[in-house]
Amino acid sequence: FVGTPEHIRERIEVYEAAGLDLLLLQMSPQAEEMDRFAAQVIEPMRARAKEPA
């Protein structure tokens, strides 16, 4: 995925809606980029999933 964190979240949600339940990522430098991905993409998605519908 390439783009802003918001754009990446939107793309992941499209795949998730289509039934994707596993996402493999490769980043470099791995530790720093995975930390950034977790903070900017995953955590906001988790927070939104916890919101009442």
C-alpha distance matrix in Angstrom:
0.0 3.8 6.7 9.4 9.7 11.4 9.0 6.3 9.6 10.7 8.2 8.9 12.5 12.7 11.9 14.3 16.9 16.8 17.8 14.9 16.2 14.4 10.9 11.0 8.9 10.0 10.3 13.2 15.5 14.7 17.1 16.4 12.6 13.0 15.7 13.7 10.9 13.9 15.8 13.4 11.4 13.5 16.9 16.7 15.7 18.7 20.9 20.4 21.0 24.3 25.5 28.4 27.7
3.8 0.0 3.8 7.2 8.8 10.7 8.3 7.0 10.8 11.7 10.0 11.5 14.7 14.9 14.9 17.3 19.5 19.8 21.1 18.4 19.8 18.1 14.6 14.4 11.9 12.1 11.3 13.4 15.5 15.5 17.8 16.3 12.6 14.1 16.2 13.6 11.6 15.1 16.1 13.3 12.2 15.1 18.0 17.4 17.1 20.3 22.1 21.5 22.7 25.9 26.7 29.7 29.1
6.7 3.8 0.0 3.8 6.5 8.0 5.8 6.1 9.6 10.4 9.8 11.9 14.4 15.0 15.8 17.9 19.8 20.6 22.2 19.9 21.2 20.0 16.7 17.1 14.6 15.2 13.9 15.7 17.3 17.5 19.1 17.1 13.7 15.2 16.5 13.3 11.7 15.0 15.2 11.9 11.2 14.7 17.0 15.8 16.0 19.4 20.6 19.8 21.6 24.6 25.0 28.0 27.4
9.4 7.2 3.8 0.0 3.8 5.3 5.1 6.2 8.6 9.9 10.7 12.3 14.2 15.6 16.9 18.3 20.1 21.6 23.0 20.9 21.8 20.9 17.8 18.5 16.0 16.9 15.3 16.9 18.0 18.1 19.0 16.6 13.5 14.8 15.3 11.8 10.6 13.5 12.9 9.2 9.3 13.0 14.7 13.1 14.0 17.4 18.0 17.4 19.6 22.3 22.5 25.6 25.3
9.7 8.8 6.5 3.8 0.0 3.8 5.5 5.1 6.1 8.6 9.9 10.5 12.3 14.4 15.5 16.2 18.3 20.2 21.2 18.9 19.4 18.6 15.7 16.8 14.6 16.0 14.6 16.6 17.5 16.9 17.3 15.1 12.1 12.6 12.8 9.5 7.9 10.2 9.6 5.9 5.6 9.3 10.9 9.5 10.4 13.7 14.4 14.1 16.3 18.9 19.3 22.6 22.7
11.4 10.7 8.0 5.3 3.8 0.0 3.8 5.4 5.1 6.3 8.7 10.0 10.6 12.6 14.6 15.2 16.5 18.8 20.2 18.6 19.4 19.4 17.0 18.7 17.1 18.9 18.0 20.2 21.2 20.5 20.8 18.8 15.9 16.0 16.1 13.0 11.2 12.8 12.0 8.3 7.3 10.6 11.8 9.2 9.7 13.4 13.6 12.4 14.8 17.6 17.4 20.4 20.0
9.0 8.3 5.8 5.1 5.5 3.8 0.0 3.8 5.5 5.1 6.3 8.7 9.9 10.8 12.7 14.2 15.5 17.1 18.9 17.3 18.8 18.6 16.0 17.6 16.1 17.9 17.3 19.8 21.2 20.6 21.7 19.9 16.5 16.8 17.8 14.7 12.4 14.6 14.6 11.0 9.4 12.5 14.5 12.4 12.0 15.8 16.6 15.1 16.9 20.1 20.0 22.7 21.9
6.3 7.0 6.1 6.2 5.1 5.4 3.8 0.0 3.8 5.4 5.1 6.2 8.6 10.0 10.8 12.2 14.2 15.6 16.9 14.7 15.8 15.2 12.4 13.9 12.4 14.4 14.2 17.0 18.6 17.5 18.7 17.4 13.8 13.7 15.1 12.6 9.6 11.9 12.7 9.6 7.2 10.0 12.7 11.5 10.6 14.1 15.7 14.7 15.9 19.2 19.9 22.8 22.1
9.6 10.8 9.6 8.6 6.1 5.1 5.5 3.8 0.0 3.8 5.5 5.1 6.2 8.8 10.0 10.3 12.2 14.3 15.4 13.6 14.3 14.4 12.3 14.6 13.8 16.4 16.4 19.4 20.7 19.1 19.7 18.6 15.4 14.5 15.3 13.2 10.1 11.1 11.8 9.0 5.9 7.9 10.3 8.6 7.1 10.7 12.3 11.0 12.2 15.4 16.1 19.0 18.4
10.7 11.7 10.4 9.9 8.6 6.3 5.1 5.4 3.8 0.0 3.8 5.5 5.1 6.4 8.9 9.8 10.6 12.7 14.6 13.6 15.1 15.8 14.1 16.7 16.2 18.9 19.2 22.2 23.8 22.4 23.3 22.1 18.8 18.1 19.1 16.8 13.8 14.9 15.5 12.5 9.7 11.4 13.6 11.4 9.5 13.2 14.4 12.2 13.2 16.8 16.9 19.2 17.9
8.2 10.0 9.8 10.7 9.9 8.7 6.3 5.1 5.5 3.8 0.0 3.8 5.4 5.1 6.5 8.7 10.0 11.0 12.9 11.4 13.5 13.8 11.8 14.2 13.9 16.6 17.4 20.6 22.5 21.1 22.5 21.7 18.1 17.5 19.2 17.2 13.8 15.5 16.8 14.0 10.9 12.5 15.4 13.9 11.8 15.1 17.1 15.2 15.6 19.3 19.8 22.1 20.7
8.9 11.5 11.9 12.3 10.5 10.0 8.7 6.2 5.1 5.5 3.8 0.0 3.8 5.4 5.2 6.1 8.6 9.9 10.8 8.7 10.1 10.4 8.7 11.6 11.9 15.1 16.3 19.8 21.5 19.5 20.7 20.4 17.0 15.6 17.4 16.0 12.3 13.2 15.1 13.1 9.4 10.0 13.2 12.4 9.6 12.5 15.1 13.6 13.3 17.0 18.2 20.5 19.5
12.5 14.7 14.4 14.2 12.3 10.6 9.9 8.6 6.2 5.1 5.4 3.8 0.0 3.8 5.4 4.9 6.0 8.6 9.8 9.1 10.6 12.1 11.5 14.8 15.5 18.8 19.9 23.4 25.0 22.9 23.7 23.4 20.1 18.5 19.8 18.4 14.9 15.2 16.6 14.6 11.0 11.1 13.6 12.1 8.9 11.7 13.8 11.6 11.1 14.9 15.7 17.5 16.1
12.7 14.9 15.0 15.6 14.4 12.6 10.8 10.0 8.8 6.4 5.1 5.4 3.8 0.0 3.8 5.4 5.2 6.4 9.0 8.9 11.5 13.1 12.5 15.8 16.7 19.8 21.3 24.8 26.7 24.8 26.1 25.8 22.3 21.0 22.7 21.1 17.6 18.4 19.9 17.6 14.1 14.6 17.3 15.7 12.7 15.5 17.6 15.1 14.5 18.3 18.8 20.3 18.3
11.9 14.9 15.8 16.9 15.5 14.6 12.7 10.8 10.0 8.9 6.5 5.2 5.4 3.8 0.0 3.8 5.4 5.1 6.6 5.4 8.5 9.8 9.4 12.7 14.2 17.5 19.5 23.2 25.2 23.0 24.6 24.7 21.3 19.7 21.9 20.8 17.0 17.8 20.0 18.2 14.5 14.4 17.6 16.8 13.6 15.8 18.6 16.7 15.5 19.3 20.5 22.1 20.4
14.3 17.3 17.9 18.3 16.2 15.2 14.2 12.2 10.3 9.8 8.7 6.1 4.9 5.4 3.8 0.0 3.8 5.3 5.2 4.7 6.4 8.8 9.5 13.3 15.1 18.8 20.7 24.4 26.1 23.6 24.6 24.9 21.8 19.6 21.4 20.8 17.0 16.9 19.1 17.8 14.0 13.1 15.9 15.3 11.7 13.3 16.1 14.3 12.5 16.1 17.6 19.1 17.6
16.9 19.5 19.8 20.1 18.3 16.5 15.5 14.2 12.2 10.6 10.0 8.6 6.0 5.2 5.4 3.8 0.0 3.8 5.4 7.2 9.4 12.3 13.2 16.9 18.8 22.3 24.2 27.8 29.6 27.2 28.2 28.4 25.2 23.2 24.8 23.9 20.2 20.1 22.0 20.3 16.6 16.0 18.3 17.2 13.5 15.2 17.5 15.1 13.3 16.8 17.7 18.5 16.3
16.8 19.8 20.6 21.6 20.2 18.8 17.1 15.6 14.3 12.7 11.0 9.9 8.6 6.4 5.1 5.3 3.8 0.0 3.8 6.0 9.3 11.8 12.9 16.3 18.5 21.9 24.2 27.9 30.0 27.6 29.0 29.5 26.1 24.2 26.3 25.5 21.7 22.0 24.2 22.6 18.8 18.3 21.1 20.2 16.6 18.3 20.9 18.7 16.8 20.4 21.4 22.2 20.0
17.8 21.1 22.2 23.0 21.2 20.2 18.9 16.9 15.4 14.6 12.9 10.8 9.8 9.0 6.6 5.2 5.4 3.8 0.0 3.8 6.2 9.3 11.4 14.9 17.6 21.2 23.7 27.5 29.4 26.7 27.9 28.8 25.7 23.3 25.5 25.2 21.4 21.2 23.7 22.7 18.9 17.6 20.4 20.2 16.4 17.4 20.4 18.7 16.3 19.5 21.2 22.0 20.3
14.9 18.4 19.9 20.9 18.9 18.6 17.3 14.7 13.6 13.6 11.4 8.7 9.1 8.9 5.4 4.7 7.2 6.0 3.8 0.0 3.8 5.9 7.6 11.1 13.8 17.4 20.1 23.8 25.7 23.0 24.3 25.3 22.2 19.9 22.3 22.1 18.3 18.3 21.2 20.3 16.5 15.3 18.4 18.7 15.1 16.2 19.6 18.3 16.2 19.5 21.5 22.9 21.7
16.2 19.8 21.2 21.8 19.4 19.4 18.8 15.8 14.3 15.1 13.5 10.1 10.6 11.5 8.5 6.4 9.4 9.3 6.2 3.8 0.0 3.8 6.9 10.3 13.3 17.0 19.6 23.3 24.9 21.8 22.7 24.0 21.3 18.5 20.7 21.1 17.4 16.8 19.8 19.6 16.0 13.9 16.9 17.7 14.3 14.6 18.1 17.5 15.1 17.9 20.5 22.0 21.3
14.4 18.1 20.0 20.9 18.6 19.4 18.6 15.2 14.4 15.8 13.8 10.4 12.1 13.1 9.8 8.8 12.3 11.8 9.3 5.9 3.8 0.0 3.8 6.6 9.9 13.5 16.4 20.0 21.6 18.5 19.7 21.3 18.6 15.8 18.4 19.1 15.5 15.2 18.6 18.6 15.2 13.3 16.6 18.0 15.0 15.4 19.2 19.1 17.0 19.8 22.6 24.6 24.2
10.9 14.6 16.7 17.8 15.7 17.0 16.0 12.4 12.3 14.1 11.8 8.7 11.5 12.5 9.4 9.5 13.2 12.9 11.4 7.6 6.9 3.8 0.0 3.8 6.5 10.2 12.9 16.6 18.4 15.5 17.0 18.3 15.4 13.0 15.9 16.2 12.6 13.0 16.5 16.1 12.9 11.8 15.4 16.7 14.2 15.2 18.8 18.8 17.5 20.5 23.0 25.4 25.0
11.0 14.4 17.1 18.5 16.8 18.7 17.6 13.9 14.6 16.7 14.2 11.6 14.8 15.8 12.7 13.3 16.9 16.3 14.9 11.1 10.3 6.6 3.8 0.0 3.8 7.0 10.2 13.8 15.6 12.7 14.7 16.4 13.7 11.6 15.0 15.7 12.5 13.4 17.0 17.0 14.3 13.4 17.0 18.8 16.8 17.8 21.3 21.7 20.6 23.4 26.0 28.6 28.5
8.9 11.9 14.6 16.0 14.6 17.1 16.1 12.4 13.8 16.2 13.9 11.9 15.5 16.7 14.2 15.1 18.8 18.5 17.6 13.8 13.3 9.9 6.5 3.8 0.0 3.8 6.5 10.2 12.2 9.6 11.9 13.2 10.3 8.8 12.4 12.8 10.0 11.6 15.0 14.8 12.7 12.6 16.2 17.9 16.6 17.9 21.1 21.7 21.3 24.0 26.4 29.4 29.4
10.0 12.1 15.2 16.9 16.0 18.9 17.9 14.4 16.4 18.9 16.6 15.1 18.8 19.8 17.5 18.8 22.3 21.9 21.2 17.4 17.0 13.5 10.2 7.0 3.8 0.0 3.8 7.0 9.3 7.3 10.5 11.9 9.2 8.8 12.6 13.0 11.1 13.3 16.3 16.2 14.9 15.3 18.5 20.3 19.5 20.9 23.9 24.7 24.6 27.2 29.5 32.6 32.8
10.3 11.3 13.9 15.3 14.6 18.0 17.3 14.2 16.4 19.2 17.4 16.3 19.9 21.3 19.5 20.7 24.2 24.2 23.7 20.1 19.6 16.4 12.9 10.2 6.5 3.8 0.0 3.8 6.0 4.9 8.3 8.8 6.1 7.1 10.5 10.5 9.5 12.2 14.7 14.5 14.0 15.0 17.8 19.6 19.5 21.1 23.6 24.6 25.1 27.4 29.6 32.9 33.3
13.2 13.4 15.7 16.9 16.6 20.2 19.8 17.0 19.4 22.2 20.6 19.8 23.4 24.8 23.2 24.4 27.8 27.9 27.5 23.8 23.3 20.0 16.6 13.8 10.2 7.0 3.8 0.0 2.9 4.4 7.8 7.9 6.5 8.7 11.4 11.4 11.7 14.3 16.2 16.3 16.5 17.8 20.1 22.0 22.4 23.8 26.1 27.4 28.1 30.2 32.3 35.8 36.4
15.5 15.5 17.3 18.0 17.5 21.2 21.2 18.6 20.7 23.8 22.5 21.5 25.0 26.7 25.2 26.1 29.6 30.0 29.4 25.7 24.9 21.6 18.4 15.6 12.2 9.3 6.0 2.9 0.0 3.8 6.0 5.9 6.0 8.4 10.3 10.8 11.9 14.2 15.7 16.3 17.1 18.1 20.1 22.2 23.0 24.1 26.2 27.8 28.6 30.5 32.6 36.2 37.1
14.7 15.5 17.5 18.1 16.9 20.5 20.6 17.5 19.1 22.4 21.1 19.5 22.9 24.8 23.0 23.6 27.2 27.6 26.7 23.0 21.8 18.5 15.5 12.7 9.6 7.3 4.9 4.4 3.8 0.0 3.8 5.6 5.3 5.8 8.4 9.9 10.2 11.9 14.1 15.1 15.4 15.8 17.9 20.3 20.7 21.6 23.9 25.7 26.1 27.9 30.3 33.8 34.7
17.1 17.8 19.1 19.0 17.3 20.8 21.7 18.7 19.7 23.3 22.5 20.7 23.7 26.1 24.6 24.6 28.2 29.0 27.9 24.3 22.7 19.7 17.0 14.7 11.9 10.5 8.3 7.8 6.0 3.8 0.0 3.8 5.6 5.3 6.2 8.7 9.9 10.6 12.4 14.2 15.1 15.0 16.4 19.2 20.1 20.4 22.5 24.7 25.3 26.6 29.1 32.7 34.0
16.4 16.3 17.1 16.6 15.1 18.8 19.9 17.4 18.6 22.1 21.7 20.4 23.4 25.8 24.7 24.9 28.4 29.5 28.8 25.3 24.0 21.3 18.3 16.4 13.2 11.9 8.8 7.9 5.9 5.6 3.8 0.0 3.8 5.5 5.2 6.3 8.7 10.0 10.8 12.2 13.8 14.5 15.6 17.9 19.4 20.1 21.7 23.8 24.9 26.2 28.3 32.0 33.3
12.6 12.6 13.7 13.5 12.1 15.9 16.5 13.8 15.4 18.8 18.1 17.0 20.1 22.3 21.3 21.8 25.2 26.1 25.7 22.2 21.3 18.6 15.4 13.7 10.3 9.2 6.1 6.5 6.0 5.3 5.6 3.8 0.0 3.8 5.4 5.0 6.0 8.5 9.8 10.3 11.2 12.4 14.2 16.1 17.1 18.4 20.2 21.9 22.9 24.7 26.7 30.3 31.2
13.0 14.1 15.2 14.8 12.6 16.0 16.8 13.7 14.5 18.1 17.5 15.6 18.5 21.0 19.7 19.6 23.2 24.2 23.3 19.9 18.5 15.8 13.0 11.6 8.8 8.8 7.1 8.7 8.4 5.8 5.3 5.5 3.8 0.0 3.8 5.4 4.9 6.0 8.5 9.9 10.0 10.1 12.0 14.6 15.1 15.8 18.1 19.9 20.5 22.2 24.5 28.1 29.1
15.7 16.2 16.5 15.3 12.8 16.1 17.8 15.1 15.3 19.1 19.2 17.4 19.8 22.7 21.9 21.4 24.8 26.3 25.5 22.3 20.7 18.4 15.9 15.0 12.4 12.6 10.5 11.4 10.3 8.4 6.2 5.2 5.4 3.8 0.0 3.8 5.5 5.1 6.2 8.6 9.9 9.9 10.6 13.3 14.8 15.1 16.7 19.0 20.0 21.1 23.3 27.0 28.5
13.7 13.6 13.3 11.8 9.5 13.0 14.7 12.6 13.2 16.8 17.2 16.0 18.4 21.1 20.8 20.8 23.9 25.5 25.2 22.1 21.1 19.1 16.2 15.7 12.8 13.0 10.5 11.4 10.8 9.9 8.7 6.3 5.0 5.4 3.8 0.0 3.8 5.4 5.1 5.9 7.9 9.3 10.1 11.9 13.7 14.9 16.1 17.9 19.4 20.9 22.6 26.3 27.5
10.9 11.6 11.7 10.6 7.9 11.2 12.4 9.6 10.1 13.8 13.8 12.3 14.9 17.6 17.0 17.0 20.2 21.7 21.4 18.3 17.4 15.5 12.6 12.5 10.0 11.1 9.5 11.7 11.9 10.2 9.9 8.7 6.0 4.9 5.5 3.8 0.0 3.8 5.5 5.3 5.3 6.6 8.7 10.3 11.2 12.7 14.5 15.9 17.0 19.0 20.8 24.4 25.2
13.9 15.1 15.0 13.5 10.2 12.8 14.6 11.9 11.1 14.9 15.5 13.2 15.2 18.4 17.8 16.9 20.1 22.0 21.2 18.3 16.8 15.2 13.0 13.4 11.6 13.3 12.2 14.3 14.2 11.9 10.6 10.0 8.5 6.0 5.1 5.4 3.8 0.0 3.8 5.8 5.6 4.8 6.0 8.8 9.7 10.1 12.1 14.1 14.9 16.4 18.6 22.2 23.5
15.8 16.1 15.2 12.9 9.6 12.0 14.6 12.7 11.8 15.5 16.8 15.1 16.6 19.9 20.0 19.1 22.0 24.2 23.7 21.2 19.8 18.6 16.5 17.0 15.0 16.3 14.7 16.2 15.7 14.1 12.4 10.8 9.8 8.5 6.2 5.1 5.5 3.8 0.0 3.8 5.9 6.3 5.4 7.5 9.9 10.5 11.2 13.5 15.1 16.1 17.8 21.6 23.1
13.4 13.3 11.9 9.2 5.9 8.3 11.0 9.6 9.0 12.5 14.0 13.1 14.6 17.6 18.2 17.8 20.3 22.6 22.7 20.3 19.6 18.6 16.1 17.0 14.8 16.2 14.5 16.3 16.3 15.1 14.2 12.2 10.3 9.9 8.6 5.9 5.3 5.8 3.8 0.0 3.8 6.4 6.5 6.6 8.9 10.9 11.4 12.7 14.8 16.4 17.5 21.2 22.2
11.4 12.2 11.2 9.3 5.6 7.3 9.4 7.2 5.9 9.7 10.9 9.4 11.0 14.1 14.5 14.0 16.6 18.8 18.9 16.5 16.0 15.2 12.9 14.3 12.7 14.9 14.0 16.5 17.1 15.4 15.1 13.8 11.2 10.0 9.9 7.9 5.3 5.6 5.9 3.8 0.0 3.8 5.9 5.8 6.4 8.9 10.4 11.0 12.5 14.8 16.2 19.7 20.3
13.5 15.1 14.7 13.0 9.3 10.6 12.5 10.0 7.9 11.4 12.5 10.0 11.1 14.6 14.4 13.1 16.0 18.3 17.6 15.3 13.9 13.3 11.8 13.4 12.6 15.3 15.0 17.8 18.1 15.8 15.0 14.5 12.4 10.1 9.9 9.3 6.6 4.8 6.3 6.4 3.8 0.0 3.8 5.6 5.1 6.2 8.7 10.0 10.5 12.5 14.7 18.1 19.0
16.9 18.0 17.0 14.7 10.9 11.8 14.5 12.7 10.3 13.6 15.4 13.2 13.6 17.3 17.6 15.9 18.3 21.1 20.4 18.4 16.9 16.6 15.4 17.0 16.2 18.5 17.8 20.1 20.1 17.9 16.4 15.6 14.2 12.0 10.6 10.1 8.7 6.0 5.4 6.5 5.9 3.8 0.0 3.8 5.4 5.1 6.1 8.6 9.8 10.8 12.8 16.4 18.0
16.7 17.4 15.8 13.1 9.5 9.2 12.4 11.5 8.6 11.4 13.9 12.4 12.1 15.7 16.8 15.3 17.2 20.2 20.2 18.7 17.7 18.0 16.7 18.8 17.9 20.3 19.6 22.0 22.2 20.3 19.2 17.9 16.1 14.6 13.3 11.9 10.3 8.8 7.5 6.6 5.8 5.6 3.8 0.0 3.8 5.4 5.0 6.1 8.6 10.0 10.9 14.6 15.8
15.7 17.1 16.0 14.0 10.4 9.7 12.0 10.6 7.1 9.5 11.8 9.6 8.9 12.7 13.6 11.7 13.5 16.6 16.4 15.1 14.3 15.0 14.2 16.8 16.6 19.5 19.5 22.4 23.0 20.7 20.1 19.4 17.1 15.1 14.8 13.7 11.2 9.7 9.9 8.9 6.4 5.1 5.4 3.8 0.0 3.8 5.5 5.2 6.2 8.8 10.2 13.5 14.1
18.7 20.3 19.4 17.4 13.7 13.4 15.8 14.1 10.7 13.2 15.1 12.5 11.7 15.5 15.8 13.3 15.2 18.3 17.4 16.2 14.6 15.4 15.2 17.8 17.9 20.9 21.1 23.8 24.1 21.6 20.4 20.1 18.4 15.8 15.1 14.9 12.7 10.1 10.5 10.9 8.9 6.2 5.1 5.4 3.8 0.0 3.8 5.5 5.1 6.4 9.0 12.3 13.7
20.9 22.1 20.6 18.0 14.4 13.6 16.6 15.7 12.3 14.4 17.1 15.1 13.8 17.6 18.6 16.1 17.5 20.9 20.4 19.6 18.1 19.2 18.8 21.3 21.1 23.9 23.6 26.1 26.2 23.9 22.5 21.7 20.2 18.1 16.7 16.1 14.5 12.1 11.2 11.4 10.4 8.7 6.1 5.0 5.5 3.8 0.0 3.8 5.5 5.3 6.7 10.4 12.4
20.4 21.5 19.8 17.4 14.1 12.4 15.1 14.7 11.0 12.2 15.2 13.6 11.6 15.1 16.7 14.3 15.1 18.7 18.7 18.3 17.5 19.1 18.8 21.7 21.7 24.7 24.6 27.4 27.8 25.7 24.7 23.8 21.9 19.9 19.0 17.9 15.9 14.1 13.5 12.7 11.0 10.0 8.6 6.1 5.2 5.5 3.8 0.0 3.8 5.4 5.3 8.7 9.7
21.0 22.7 21.6 19.6 16.3 14.8 16.9 15.9 12.2 13.2 15.6 13.3 11.1 14.5 15.5 12.5 13.3 16.8 16.3 16.2 15.1 17.0 17.5 20.6 21.3 24.6 25.1 28.1 28.6 26.1 25.3 24.9 22.9 20.5 20.0 19.4 17.0 14.9 15.1 14.8 12.5 10.5 9.8 8.6 6.2 5.1 5.5 3.8 0.0 3.8 5.5 8.1 8.9
24.3 25.9 24.6 22.3 18.9 17.6 20.1 19.2 15.4 16.8 19.3 17.0 14.9 18.3 19.3 16.1 16.8 20.4 19.5 19.5 17.9 19.8 20.5 23.4 24.0 27.2 27.4 30.2 30.5 27.9 26.6 26.2 24.7 22.2 21.1 20.9 19.0 16.4 16.1 16.4 14.8 12.5 10.8 10.0 8.8 6.4 5.3 5.4 3.8 0.0 3.8 6.4 8.8
25.5 26.7 25.0 22.5 19.3 17.4 20.0 19.9 16.1 16.9 19.8 18.2 15.7 18.8 20.5 17.6 17.7 21.4 21.2 21.5 20.5 22.6 23.0 26.0 26.4 29.5 29.6 32.3 32.6 30.3 29.1 28.3 26.7 24.5 23.3 22.6 20.8 18.6 17.8 17.5 16.2 14.7 12.8 10.9 10.2 9.0 6.7 5.3 5.5 3.8 0.0 3.8 6.3
28.4 29.7 28.0 25.6 22.6 20.4 22.7 22.8 19.0 19.2 22.1 20.5 17.5 20.3 22.1 19.1 18.5 22.2 22.0 22.9 22.0 24.6 25.4 28.6 29.4 32.6 32.9 35.8 36.2 33.8 32.7 32.0 30.3 28.1 27.0 26.3 24.4 22.2 21.6 21.2 19.7 18.1 16.4 14.6 13.5 12.3 10.4 8.7 8.1 6.4 3.8 0.0 3.8
27.7 29.1 27.4 25.3 22.7 20.0 21.9 22.1 18.4 17.9 20.7 19.5 16.1 18.3 20.4 17.6 16.3 20.0 20.3 21.7 21.3 24.2 25.0 28.5 29.4 32.8 33.3 36.4 37.1 34.7 34.0 33.3 31.2 29.1 28.5 27.5 25.2 23.5 23.1 22.2 20.3 19.0 18.0 15.8 14.1 13.7 12.4 9.7 8.9 8.8 6.3 3.8 0.0
